[in-house]
Amino acid sequence: MLLILMLNLLLLQQVTVQVASSLSCNNTMPDHIKVAARSGSIVIGGLFNIARNDPNDPNLCIYRNFAGIQRAIMLRYLIDEVGAKFEQDFNMSLGYEFYDTCSSPVLTTQAATILSQNQQVVGVAGVDFKDFVKRSATQTTAFQIPTFVYMYNDDELMDSRKFPTLFALSDTEEAEARSIIQVLRKMGSHFMDIWYHPFSKQMAEFIYHNYTVSVGCGRLEEVHSFEDIPKIGQMLNLTGGHPSDVQLILSNSYNTTKATLKYMVDELKFRDKIYILGYSVGRERYLDTYKDILTFEKAGNSSILLPIPDLSNSQTAIEAIEKVFNVDWSEKPVRDRVDEIYSYMLSSRKEHGKDFQVTNWMPHVIAGFELLIQSIYENLNKKSNGMKYCPMSLRKDVYKTIIEEDRTVHIDSPFLSADIKLTNKTVGTGYKVGIYQVFTEKYDTLGRTYPDSIDITNPGLLQQIQDMYESECSKPCAPGYYRIFEERGMRHLPCCWTCSKCPLNHYTTEYNQNFCQKCSSSEASTEALTGCVNTTESYIKPDSTMFIIGSTIAPTGFIMVIICAVYIMVNEERPVIKASDPAYIYAVLFSLCIAYAGSLVPLMKPSPNTCTAEYLIIVLFATLISVNLLFKCMKIYQIFMASKNFKRPKFASLLKTTGQTAMNFTVLGVNAALLILDRYTRDGLSWKFHRVQYTDHTPTHLMCHPSDMVFVFLPMVVPGACFLATLWLALKMRGFPHNFRETLNIFAATFIVLLCSVMFLGGYSLSPSTIKSFLRTLVVQITATAFLTCLFIPKIVVLIWKKGGVEEEKKEMNANVKKFSTVNPANMQRVGKAVILLSRASSKNLKVPDIVPADNN
């Protein structure tokens, strides 16, 4: 028998050589399918499905395959990385020879034949289509070349008599089917629908015949492409219209799987299902897309179960892999057609708005190369120095080393860390089972499953799945659950019910409730869904950044105001203070104290009392600061207008302290009347405390907000008019001498406040509630700081740095008055003397003449 087999292999080899020779002689092999090559003492070949053959021109490849070209780049990179060390260790060069099969069976056979003829080739990375694998493996088997495949696998490919040198980096379809059955048994599912792609037909039929029909019932239907998806609805109608709780989707395409899920949820209105996805599309990287489809509103308490093979679940350095590809390919030197193709494909994908993504099967390519290169190393190390290996003998020994029984290959590269063990020429040591639940929006690991066993590491998660998707006839539904009465084909009797968990923000308090009650809009359900609690409140918390900033600025500014007041009181006899009118100074400082203290109120937890206090403080501050600034400007303006002709000011009596007091109390009285009118005619002040909830079951925002904008702004009309008048007068007096230009400081401070107010109003309405409170604090603090800095800091600086006596300050004032150029210099000389006399008279409490002393900074 062994002799017959050897004769058959010899005959096959001779036939293959003849076919290859014929192809070579006729030169029917298109030159463009050889995408990369580098000669070497030992060569690793590659067959990659990078393009498709143009049906109108067999020598033209179109429609580039992004995953195929990535696999070629990675294999070439791995060979390059090992090459230098390999040559140093064995004085032998390591080369490669890659071909694009163009999705053509003919070209696949031709490329595999050429590789088989090359005596330096000791290993081949195979193609990724099952039919093409068989065609290429027929050639490489004849020459005993180890060949690894990574996407498709079945018992036929692993038949040692047909393909003795072929090994796979993925499980056989039957092994995967047995692993899925282990999960189904634990879940207790007896009714299941299976939708499969033709490539997964063997796996689907194995599950159906060996599990589904033996424990219950279900459907089995082929869904090949987008056009076949409506067949799901047709099949449901033919079999009673009731979908099972478990939907098993065995597709080879992520896009088809996505479209299938969308059709089930949007068109067929599937709810409360568990979707099991085959591992080719059941990757965690696709989970975000599946989440967008399976929302609670549409899909109810659905779940997604992903069986992920060990090699895909190993410690893969994705960043290291992506680094191989994240280079500027437009600037990279072109070595071969691989670079040309990939650069073209990147620009094409960029034009179509497609993101860069590394293919799922990269760990399998890396593992296959590691198995080859480690086996080559092991066999070359066995040879004595100087002895050469016969290529045919090396091929056999490399393959034997790879599939050696009870041998585990440890891979520890920058890209992959895993332990690989081949059983029956297949890498398949188990699957990690992950479950995503729509209700909880969490993805957790259930355990690991094998073809003949299952290891549950999260029994709580398993219990949840069993509770949601398994019948509970006559069992009471506990609080937090409700009963569903529904016929489900052969699985339930009409009198049976299923307990289902209440949706979020719904609850039940008793056993066996037929529906869940909804929490009010200001409440949210408890974690056990057995009641409702009030939603959280949103306001500025004491540990927030905004509170810390505001509570730091306020006391700092308050202390600065107190320091200024004390220093001014100590130096009250200095001309710079007496000329500025101490009554005006203390009135403004008092208003600044109110501002800094009141700026803390918006940072407190909003309440009716804090909202009222905040509003009254703002009105009081605005009134005092605006009236006193206007009074100061009017006083300076009247004095200088009168001093031109040495006449008494028109309203001299009003420019005294009594006039200032009367003006303050008049405006305060007007605003007090407006506030009383607002209070007693509109059910309280219009600046009110509000509890606002933008959407149901979300946090409640505590805020102070106007209920009537007109009444809120009425008390600010007079202070606002005073501010504008102050700006106008200060601007009008811009030509006054330097020592009488306190109005310019008033103008600067008032302008800053006006600009700040405009910016505040512009962004206030668009801001969240907490930001609004902080903005109110900030605008008051900026206003107070602007007045403190512009009006009082210059005085303090003068008091500190000018240490001369009172007489020296008077001489300086007299000299500065001479600079006033709007009247006759001789007259201004007299004005200066009058100012000095008036200052002396004031210090000795003498009678003040008709000319009022001019103002001084």
Residue pairs with C-beta under 8 A, 6 or more apart in sequence:
5 161
9 142
12 142
13 142
13 143
16 113
16 116
16 138
16 139
16 142
16 143
17 117
19 113
20 113
20 114
20 116
20 117
23 29
23 110
23 113
23 114
24 114
24 117
28 110
29 110
29 111
29 114
30 58
30 59
30 107
32 59
32 61
32 100
32 337
33 61
33 99
33 100
33 101
33 102
33 107
33 111
34 97
34 98
34 99
34 100
34 337
35 48
35 50
35 72
35 98
35 99
35 100
35 336
35 337
35 338
35 341
36 46
36 72
36 76
36 96
36 97
36 98
36 335
36 336
36 337
36 338
37 95
37 96
37 97
37 98
37 336
38 95
38 96
38 97
39 93
39 95
39 120
40 83
40 92
40 93
40 94
40 95
40 96
40 120
41 92
41 93
41 94
41 95
41 120
42 86
42 92
42 93
42 94
42 95
42 120
42 122
42 376
42 394
43 94
43 95
43 96
43 97
43 118
43 120
43 121
43 122
44 75
44 79
44 94
44 95
44 96
44 97
44 121
44 122
44 123
44 124
44 125
44 369
44 372
45 96
45 97
45 98
45 99
45 115
45 118
45 121
45 123
45 124
45 125
45 145
46 71
46 72
46 75
46 96
46 97
46 98
46 99
46 124
46 125
47 98
47 99
47 101
47 108
47 111
47 112
47 115
47 124
47 125
47 126
47 127
47 132
47 136
48 68
48 69
48 71
48 72
48 98
48 99
48 100
48 101
48 125
48 127
49 65
49 68
49 100
49 101
49 102
49 103
49 127
49 128
49 129
49 132
50 61
50 64
50 65
50 68
50 69
50 72
50 100
50 101
50 102
50 341
51 61
51 62
51 63
51 64
51 65
51 68
51 100
51 102
51 103
51 341
52 61
52 62
52 63
52 65
52 102
52 103
53 60
53 61
53 62
53 102
53 103
53 104
53 107
54 60
54 61
54 62
58 104
61 100
61 102
64 341
64 344
64 345
64 348
65 103
66 345
66 349
66 359
67 359
67 361
68 100
68 128
69 338
69 341
69 342
69 345
70 325
70 342
70 358
70 359
70 362
71 125
71 359
71 361
71 362
71 365
72 98
72 338
73 324
73 325
73 338
73 342
74 321
74 324
74 362
74 365
74 366
75 96
75 98
75 125
75 365
75 369
76 96
76 98
76 338
77 324
78 366
78 369
78 373
79 94
79 95
79 96
79 369
82 94
82 373
83 93
83 94
86 92
86 93
86 94
87 93
87 94
89 377
89 380
90 380
92 380
95 120
97 115
97 118
97 121
98 338
99 107
99 111
99 114
99 115
100 107
100 337
101 107
101 108
101 111
101 127
101 132
101 136
103 129
105 131
105 132
105 135
108 127
108 132
108 135
108 136
109 135
109 136
109 138
109 139
111 136
112 124
112 135
112 136
112 137
112 138
112 139
112 140
113 139
115 121
115 124
115 139
115 140
115 145
116 139
116 140
116 142
116 143
116 145
117 143
119 391
119 392
120 391
121 145
121 391
122 145
122 146
122 372
122 376
122 391
122 394
122 395
122 398
123 145
123 146
123 147
123 148
123 372
123 376
123 395
123 398
124 136
124 140
124 145
124 146
124 147
124 148
125 147
125 148
125 365
125 368
125 369
126 133
126 136
126 137
126 140
126 147
126 148
126 149
126 150
126 166
127 133
127 136
127 149
128 149
128 150
128 151
128 152
128 361
129 151
129 152
130 152
130 154
130 157
130 199
133 149
133 152
133 157
133 166
134 156
134 157
134 163
136 147
137 147
137 157
137 163
137 165
137 166
138 163
140 147
140 165
140 166
141 147
141 162
141 163
141 164
141 165
141 166
143 392
143 395
144 164
144 165
144 392
144 395
144 396
144 399
145 165
145 395
146 165
146 167
146 372
146 375
146 395
146 398
146 399
146 402
147 165
147 166
147 167
148 166
148 167
148 168
148 169
148 368
148 371
148 372
149 157
149 166
149 167
149 168
149 169
149 170
150 168
150 169
150 170
150 361
150 364
150 365
150 368
151 170
151 280
151 361
151 364
152 170
152 199
153 168
153 170
153 171
153 172
153 173
153 426
154 172
154 173
154 174
154 202
155 172
155 174
156 162
157 163
157 166
157 168
157 172
158 166
158 168
158 172
158 424
158 425
158 426
160 425
165 395
165 399
166 425
167 371
167 399
167 402
167 403
167 422
167 425
167 426
167 427
168 425
168 426
168 427
169 311
169 364
169 367
169 368
169 427
170 309
170 311
170 364
170 426
170 427
170 428
171 179
171 309
171 426
171 427
171 428
171 451
172 426
172 428
173 200
173 202
173 203
173 206
174 202
174 203
174 206
174 451
175 426
175 428
175 451
176 203
176 278
176 279
176 307
176 309
176 431
177 202
177 203
177 204
177 206
177 207
177 210
178 206
178 451
178 452
179 307
179 430
179 431
179 449
179 450
179 451
180 207
180 248
180 276
180 307
180 449
181 207
181 210
181 211
182 449
182 450
182 451
182 452
182 453
182 454
183 276
183 305
183 307
183 433
183 446
183 449
183 454
184 192
184 207
184 211
184 246
185 211
185 454
186 454
186 456
186 462
187 246
187 274
187 462
187 465
187 466
187 469
187 470
188 466
188 470
189 216
189 244
189 245
189 246
189 274
189 469
189 470
190 215
190 216
190 217
190 491
191 216
191 217
191 218
191 244
191 245
191 246
191 488
191 489
191 490
191 491
192 212
192 216
192 218
192 244
192 245
192 246
192 247
192 248
193 218
193 219
193 221
193 243
193 244
193 246
193 247
193 248
194 204
194 207
194 208
194 212
194 218
194 219
194 220
194 221
194 248
194 250
195 221
195 222
195 223
195 232
195 247
195 248
195 249
195 250
195 251
195 260
196 203
196 204
196 220
196 221
196 222
196 223
196 249
196 250
196 251
197 222
197 223
197 224
197 250
197 251
197 252
197 253
197 256
198 222
198 224
199 252
200 250
200 251
200 252
200 278
201 222
203 250
203 278
204 220
204 248
204 250
205 220
207 248
208 218
208 220
212 218
212 220
216 490
216 491
217 489
217 490
218 244
219 235
219 236
219 239
219 244
221 231
221 232
221 235
222 228
222 231
223 229
223 231
223 232
223 251
223 256
223 260
225 256
226 255
226 256
226 259
229 256
229 259
229 260
229 263
230 263
232 260
232 263
232 264
232 268
233 263
233 267
233 268
236 242
236 243
236 268
239 489
240 489
242 487
242 488
242 489
243 264
243 268
243 270
243 273
244 488
244 489
244 491
245 272
245 273
245 274
245 469
245 470
245 488
245 491
246 273
246 274
246 276
246 469
247 264
247 270
247 273
247 274
247 275
247 276
248 276
249 257
249 260
249 261
249 275
249 276
249 277
249 278
249 281
250 278
251 257
251 260
251 277
251 278
251 280
251 281
252 278
252 280
252 281
253 281
254 281
254 286
256 281
257 277
257 281
257 286
258 286
258 289
258 290
258 293
261 275
261 290
261 293
261 294
262 293
264 270
264 273
265 293
265 294
265 298
265 299
266 298
270 299
270 302
271 298
271 299
271 300
271 301
271 302
272 299
272 300
272 301
272 302
272 468
272 469
272 500
273 299
273 302
273 303
273 469
274 302
274 303
274 304
274 305
274 465
274 468
274 469
275 290
275 294
275 302
275 303
275 304
275 305
276 282
276 305
276 307
277 304
277 305
277 306
277 307
278 307
279 306
279 307
279 308
279 309
279 312
279 431
280 360
282 305
282 306
282 307
282 308
283 306
283 308
283 312
283 360
284 306
284 308
284 434
284 443
285 357
285 360
287 304
287 306
287 436
287 443
290 304
290 436
291 436
291 438
291 441
293 299
294 302
294 304
294 438
295 438
296 438
296 439
296 503
296 504
299 438
300 438
300 503
301 437
301 438
301 439
301 468
301 500
301 501
302 438
303 435
303 436
303 437
303 438
303 465
303 468
303 469
304 435
304 436
305 433
305 434
305 435
305 446
306 433
306 434
306 435
306 436
307 431
307 432
307 433
307 449
308 431
308 432
308 433
308 434
309 428
309 430
309 431
310 418
310 427
310 428
310 429
310 430
310 431
310 432
311 363
311 364
311 367
311 418
311 420
311 427
312 360
312 363
312 364
313 431
313 432
314 363
314 416
314 417
314 418
315 416
315 417
315 418
316 362
316 363
316 415
316 416
316 417
317 414
317 415
317 416
317 417
318 358
320 414
320 415
321 358
321 362
321 415
322 356
322 358
325 356
325 358
326 356
329 339
329 342
329 343
329 346
330 343
330 347
332 339
332 343
333 339
334 340
334 343
346 356
349 356
362 415
363 415
363 416
363 418
366 411
366 413
366 415
366 416
367 411
367 416
367 418
367 420
367 427
370 409
370 411
370 413
370 416
370 420
371 402
371 409
371 420
371 422
372 398
372 402
374 409
375 397
375 398
375 399
375 401
375 402
376 394
376 398
378 401
379 389
379 394
379 397
379 398
379 401
380 389
380 394
383 389
401 407
402 422
403 422
403 425
407 421
407 422
408 419
408 420
408 421
409 419
409 420
409 421
410 418
410 419
410 420
411 417
411 418
411 419
411 420
420 427
421 427
421 429
423 429
428 451
429 450
430 448
430 449
430 450
431 448
431 449
431 450
432 445
432 448
433 445
433 446
433 447
433 448
433 449
434 443
434 444
434 445
434 446
435 443
435 444
435 445
435 446
435 461
435 465
436 442
436 443
437 444
437 464
439 501
439 503
439 504
444 458
444 461
445 457
445 458
446 456
446 457
446 458
446 461
446 462
446 465
447 454
447 455
447 456
447 457
447 458
447 462
448 454
448 455
448 457
449 455
456 462
467 499
467 501
468 500
468 501
471 491
471 492
471 496
471 498
472 497
472 498
472 499
473 492
473 493
473 496
473 497
474 496
475 499
476 511
476 512
477 483
477 497
477 499
477 508
477 511
477 512
477 513
478 499
478 511
479 507
479 508
479 509
479 510
479 511
479 513
479 528
479 529
479 530
480 501
480 502
480 507
480 508
480 528
480 529
480 530
481 499
481 500
481 501
481 502
481 508
481 513
481 529
482 499
482 500
482 502
482 508
482 513
482 514
482 515
482 516
483 497
483 498
483 499
483 500
483 512
483 513
483 514
484 497
484 498
484 499
484 500
485 494
485 497
485 514
486 492
486 498
487 494
492 498
501 529
502 508
502 516
502 525
502 529
503 516
504 525
505 518
505 519
505 523
505 524
505 525
505 532
505 696
505 697
506 516
506 517
506 518
506 519
506 525
506 529
507 516
507 517
507 519
507 525
507 526
507 529
507 530
507 531
507 532
508 516
508 517
508 529
508 530
509 530
509 531
516 529
519 525
519 532
519 697
520 532
521 693
521 696
521 697
522 534
522 535
522 693
522 700
523 532
523 533
523 534
523 535
523 697
524 532
524 533
524 534
524 535
524 697
525 531
525 532
525 533
526 532
526 533
534 700
535 693
535 697
535 698
535 699
535 700
536 699
536 700
537 699
537 700
537 701
537 702
538 699
538 700
538 701
538 702
538 769
538 770
539 605
539 606
539 701
539 702
539 703
539 769
539 770
539 773
540 546
540 547
540 602
540 603
540 605
540 770
540 773
540 774
541 547
544 770
546 603
546 770
546 771
546 773
546 774
546 777
547 603
549 774
550 599
550 600
550 602
550 603
550 774
550 777
550 778
550 781
551 600
551 603
553 599
553 781
553 785
554 596
554 597
554 599
554 600
554 777
554 781
555 596
557 592
557 595
557 596
557 781
557 784
557 785
557 788
558 593
558 596
558 597
560 788
561 589
561 592
561 593
561 596
561 784
561 788
562 593
564 589
564 788
564 792
564 793
564 795
564 796
565 586
565 589
567 796
567 799
568 577
568 582
568 585
568 589
568 792
568 795
568 796
568 799
571 577
571 799
572 578
572 582
573 806
573 843
574 799
574 806
574 809
575 806
575 809
575 810
575 813
575 839
575 856
576 795
576 798
576 799
576 802
576 809
576 856
576 857
577 585
577 795
577 799
578 839
578 842
578 843
579 813
579 839
579 853
579 854
579 855
579 856
580 742
580 795
580 855
580 856
580 857
581 632
581 635
581 855
583 657
583 660
584 628
584 631
584 632
584 660
585 792
587 624
587 628
587 660
587 664
588 624
588 625
588 628
588 629
588 787
588 791
588 792
589 792
590 624
591 620
591 621
591 624
591 625
591 628
592 625
592 784
592 787
592 788
594 617
594 620
594 621
594 624
595 617
595 621
595 625
595 780
595 781
595 783
595 784
596 781
596 784
597 617
598 613
598 614
598 617
598 618
598 621
598 780
599 777
599 780
599 781
599 784
600 777
601 610
601 613
601 614
601 617
602 610
602 614
602 704
602 773
602 774
602 776
602 777
603 773
603 774
603 777
604 610
605 702
606 689
606 702
606 703
606 704
606 773
607 689
607 702
608 688
608 689
610 689
610 704
611 687
611 688
611 689
611 704
612 685
612 687
614 687
614 704
614 776
615 685
615 687
615 704
615 712
616 675
618 780
619 671
619 675
619 715
619 716
619 719
620 668
621 780
621 784
622 716
622 719
622 720
623 664
623 667
623 668
623 671
623 715
623 718
623 719
624 664
624 668
625 719
625 783
625 787
626 718
626 719
626 720
626 722
626 723
626 726
627 663
627 664
627 667
627 719
627 722
628 660
628 664
629 722
629 723
629 726
629 746
629 750
630 663
630 722
630 723
630 725
630 726
630 729
631 659
631 660
631 663
632 742
632 743
632 746
632 855
633 725
633 726
633 729
633 730
633 733
633 743
633 746
634 655
634 729
635 655
635 855
636 733
636 736
636 740
636 742
636 743
636 854
636 855
637 729
637 732
637 733
637 743
638 649
638 650
638 651
638 652
638 655
639 649
639 655
639 852
639 853
639 854
639 855
640 733
640 736
640 740
640 854
641 649
642 648
642 649
642 650
642 851
642 852
643 831
643 834
643 851
643 854
644 822
644 823
644 827
646 827
646 830
646 831
646 834
646 851
647 850
648 850
648 851
648 852
649 655
649 852
651 659
652 850
652 852
653 659
654 662
654 663
655 852
667 718
667 719
667 722
670 718
671 715
671 718
671 719
674 711
674 714
674 715
675 685
675 715
678 685
678 686
678 708
678 711
678 714
679 685
682 707
682 708
682 711
686 706
686 707
686 708
686 709
686 711
686 712
687 704
687 705
687 706
687 707
687 712
688 704
688 705
688 706
688 707
689 702
689 703
689 704
690 702
690 703
690 704
690 705
691 700
691 701
691 702
692 700
692 701
692 703
692 705
692 769
693 699
693 700
693 701
694 701
701 768
701 769
701 770
702 769
703 769
703 772
703 773
704 773
706 712
723 750
723 753
723 754
726 746
726 747
726 750
727 747
727 750
727 751
727 754
729 743
730 743
730 744
730 746
730 747
730 750
731 747
733 741
733 743
733 744
734 741
734 743
734 744
734 747
735 822
736 743
736 820
737 816
737 817
737 819
737 820
738 816
738 819
738 857
739 812
739 813
739 816
739 817
739 856
739 857
740 816
740 820
740 854
740 855
740 856
740 857
741 857
742 791
742 855
742 856
742 857
745 790
745 791
745 794
745 857
746 790
746 791
748 790
749 786
749 787
749 789
749 790
749 791
752 782
752 786
752 790
753 782
753 783
753 786
753 787
756 779
756 782
756 783
756 786
757 779
760 775
760 779
763 775
764 772
764 775
767 775
794 857
795 857
798 857
802 809
810 836
810 839
813 832
813 835
813 836
813 856
814 832
814 833
814 835
814 836
817 828
817 831
817 832
817 835
817 854
818 825
818 828
818 829
818 832
820 828
820 831
831 854
834 849
834 851
835 853
835 854
837 849
838 848
838 849
838 851
838 852
838 853
839 853
840 846
841 847
841 848
841 849
842 848
842 853
